[in-house]
Amino acid sequence: MSYDKKSFGIIALAAYKPDWTLFAAQLRSIQNQTHTNFECLISADGGFQEIRDFVASELGGDERFRVAGFDDRLGFYGNFERAVQQVPERAAWVALSDQDDSWYPSKLELMIPHLAGASLVTGQARVVRLPGNELVSSSTGRKSVALDALLAQNQVTGSLCVFRRELLDLALPFPRLNTIAQVHDHWLAVCAKSTGGVTVLDDVVQDYVQHGGNVLGEVGTRKSVLASFNHLRGLSEKYQGSARPLDILATAHELSFGWRKVMADALRERVQVADPSVKEGIAAFESGHRWAATAKSLVSGLKRGDIALPCFVEFLAGLPVELFKRGARPAL
């Protein structure tokens, strides 16, 4: 498969009640890509006709953009899955897009050639906050890490990556936890790391826009343990219905051990593992994981700087529920 300036691919954009000004800017940033051989599939998770009419009006009927609408709302995880399920086999690559960022013109041209050496390629973003485009960070600081550290803390933001079309043969259907913890880009990242590899570029390829409507937001902006706890409490209030200690612990478990176990179990089932590092990465978080292996991965990752302290603390907060679910003394 060729990954050059002529290669054809699909940009999968998940849309739901967009901010129309931000949505227009993102659509135009995609339309103005220097790599022009693509189709942009916009999956409307509700409001199909309004989104379709807006896209047609803003882009002057650019036939590369197509809006697909559905009767049922699935949320961002299911909506991205629904979008990539429609990627045709003739596509060489897939890029994911949020509805409210802004790509730099050469993003695709820069990133696609690197797919010759990896299943997935991710870049960096400049993080800005609305209103006023306040600069939060000049780079997201993503880095290349081993599978166990990648399982523990995601280094791939969906809107910053492109991947080979064939990765979907492994990744679909997406595994389910049915909570806020399930994240499409994290799953695609560990699938790629377990097979053809992940390349992390230092290049800043877009603006990542933070605003009140972000589902998860940019984790790099939460530097302190206190800020991480406040974020966890907010998620507990939103998705568990309260911020009582037990609900916060349940949320922490879903975000840490729960989601990692779902991914590791799915990898164990779907991937023919030969690489020892892949085996070790899966073993650290799969069902029935041995605590010595899990602790080694988390502590080593923290020491190397591959796992941030707030993420490590999140695992500690999720530990009581994990021990309770195991129902016995943890195996060493």
N, C-alpha and C positions, 0 to 999 in steps of 0.2 A: 504494500500500500504506500502510495506517495503522499507526503505531507509538505507540499510546496505551495507557491502562490496561486496555483491553479486548482488545488484540491477543494472538493466540495464538502461542505459540512452544514450542520444544523445548529442554530442558536435557540435554545429552549428557554423561554421567558415565562415565569409564573406570575400571573397578575391577579390582584384582588383589591378592589376599592382603591385604586391608585390615587396618589396626589397628582393631579393632572399636569401641573407645571413640571414636577420632577419626572413624571412618566414621559412627557414630551421631550425633555432633555435627553433622557436615556434612549428613547427611540431614535432620535437624530444622531446620537453618538454611535449607535449601531449602524445606522444607514450610511454614515460617513466613514466607515472602516475602509482602510486602504486595501485590505483583502476583501474582495467583493463577491466571491463565489460562495454564497450561502443562502439559506432560507431561514427566516426567523419565525419559529412557531411559538405563538403566544397562547398559553393555556389560561383561559379566563375562568377563575373559580367563583363564578357568579358575575352578573352584570355583563353578559356576553355582548348583547347588542350595543350597549353604550361604549364598551371598549372597542368593539369592531369599528363602529362609526368614527370614534376618535382617532384610531390608527389610520384609517383611510383618509380622514381629513388632514391630519398632521403630515403624513408622508406622501401625499399626492398620488395615492394609488400604487405605490411601489409594490410590485407583485411578489417581491421576495418575502413580504411580511404577510403571515396568515394567522388569523385568530380562530381558535377552536373553543367552543363553549359547551358547558355541561350543566345538567339540571341539579346535580348534587354537589354540595360543597365538601371538599376533603381536607382543607387546611393546607399550609405551605408544603408539608412533607408529601402528602398524597398528590398535591397538584404538580409538584416537580416530577414525581413518578409518572403521573398521567402524561405529562409533556414528553418525557424521554421515551415512553412506550410507543410514541408515534414517530420516532426517528426511523427513517427508511434505511434499509441495509446498504444502499448505494452511498450513503454518507461515509466519509473517511473519518470525520471527527465531530465532536459535540462540544459546544460551549454553553455554560449555564449563565443566565442573566437574571438579576433582580430587576424590579420595576422602577427603582429610584436612585440608581447610581449614575455614573457618567464615565464611559470608556474613552480612553485616549485613542486617536485615530489609527495608530499602528499596532494596537493591542494584538489583534489576530495575526497580522503579518509577522510580528515578533515571536509569538508563542507557538504557532502551529508547527514550524520546522523542528522544534525540539521533541515532537511526538515520535520522531524517527528513533529516539532512544529511550522512550518511557511510555507507559500506558497513560499517564496523567501528568500534565504540566501546570504549575501554579505560579503566579507572580505576586507582586506586592501592590498595595494600594495606599494612596494618601487618604487619611481619615479626616473628614470635615464634619462639623456639626452645624445644623440649622437651628435658628435662623442666622444669617450672616456669613455662612461658610467659614466659621471659625476653625482654624487649623488645630486638630487634636493631635495628630501625629503625621510626620512626613513619610512614614512607612509602617506597614503592618508587622514587619519583622518576622515573617514566616521563615521556617528553617527546615532542613532535611533531617529526619530522625528515624530511628529504628521502629519496627512495627509495634513493639510493646509500648513505646512512648507515644506513637501516633494513635494507638488505641486509647491510651490514657488521656491525651490532650490533642485535639484536632489541630492540624497545621494547614488545612485546606479550606478556604472559603469558596463556596460554589461559584460566586460571581467572578472569582479570580482565576478560574481554571478552565482548561480545555482538556479533553481526553479522547482516546481512540474509541470509535464506534463499537468495537468488539468488546469493550469493557462492560457494556450493557448486557451482553450474553451471560456474564457472571452475576452482575449486580441486580438484575430483575428476576423475580419481584423483590422489592425492598423488604427487608425484615421488619417486623412490627413489635413495638412496645406500647403503642397507642397512648403516649403521653408527650409532653413538650420535649422530653429527652431525645426522641428520635430525630436525627438530623441527616438529611440526604447527602450533604457534601462529606460528612465524616464517614459515612458508609462507602461512598465512592472512593474516598481516599484510601481506606484500608483494603478495599478490593484491589485497587491499583498497586498498592505497596506489596500485596501478597502475590502478585503475578508479574506484570511487566515493569513495575517500579514507578516512583514519583520523582519528578525533577522540580526543584524549587528555584525559581529565578530571583535575582535581586532587583530586577527591573520593576519600577512602579508603572502599572498599566492602566490605572483608572482612579477615580475618586470614589471612596466608599462613604456614602452619605448617612450620617446619624441624625435621627429625628424621632419624634414621639411615637411614630407608627412602626418602628422596627420590631420584628418579632423577637429576635435574640440580641441584636446589636453586636458591636465589635468587641470581642473579649479582651483585646489588647488595651482597651481603655479602662479596664477595671484592674488597677495595679495592686491595690491593697487587699488584705484579708477582710477588713471591715467592709470595703466596697463590695467584695464578692459575697459576703454574708447578706448585705442589704439587697443585692440582686437576687440571691437565693430566697430570701424572705418574700420579695415581690413576686417571684414565680410561684411560691407556695400559696400566696394569697389569691393569685390569678387562676391557678390551675387546680389547687386542692381546696380552695374555698376559705382558707384561713391561714394564719401564720403561727398557729400553736406549735409548740416544740415537736410533737409527734408528726405533724404535717410537714414541718421543715425537714425533719429527718427523712421522711418518706420521699420528699422531693429530692433531697441530696442523694439518696440511694438510687433513684431513677436516673439522675444525671450522671452518676458515677458507675457503680457496679452494675446496676440494672441494664443500662444501655450498652455498656461494654460487653456484658455477657451475651446479650442478644446478637451483637455483631460477631463476637468470637465464635459462638455456636454456629452461626450461619457460615462463617468462613470454614470452620472445621468440616461442615457438611458439603460445601460446594467446591473447595479448592483441593487439588491434589498437591499435598505439601511435600517438598523435598528439601528446601532450604532450612537448615537448623534454626536460623534466626526467626523465620516465619513460624516454625513449630513452637518455639519458645514464646513468641509474642502472643499467639493464640492461647497457649497453655496458661498464661498469666491471668487471663480474664474469663475463660470459658466456664461453663457449669462444672462444679466439682473442682475448681481450681485449687491448687495447693497454695497455702498462704505464704510459704517461704518464697515461691516463685513470684507471687503477686507483690509481696513486700520488696523483694529485690528489684523488680521492675520500677516500682514507684519511687523508692529511695534513690536508686541509681539515676533515674530520670530527673529527679529533683536536684541531685548533686551536679549533674551535667548541664543543668539549665534547660533540659528538653521538656520538663514539666514545671509549670509555674507554681509558686507556693499556694495561691488561692485554689488552683485545681487539686493540689495535694490535700489541702484542708477539706475540700469537698468530698474527697474519698474518705477522710477520717470521719466526717459527719455522716457519711452513708454507711459506715462500718457497723453500727449497732443493728440496723435493719438487715444487713447482709448476714451477720452472725445469727440473728433470729431466724431468717429464712433457711439458713443451713441446718438449724435445729440440733446442732451437735458441736462438740469440740472441733475446731478447725484442724484439718489434716495439715501436717507440716511437710 
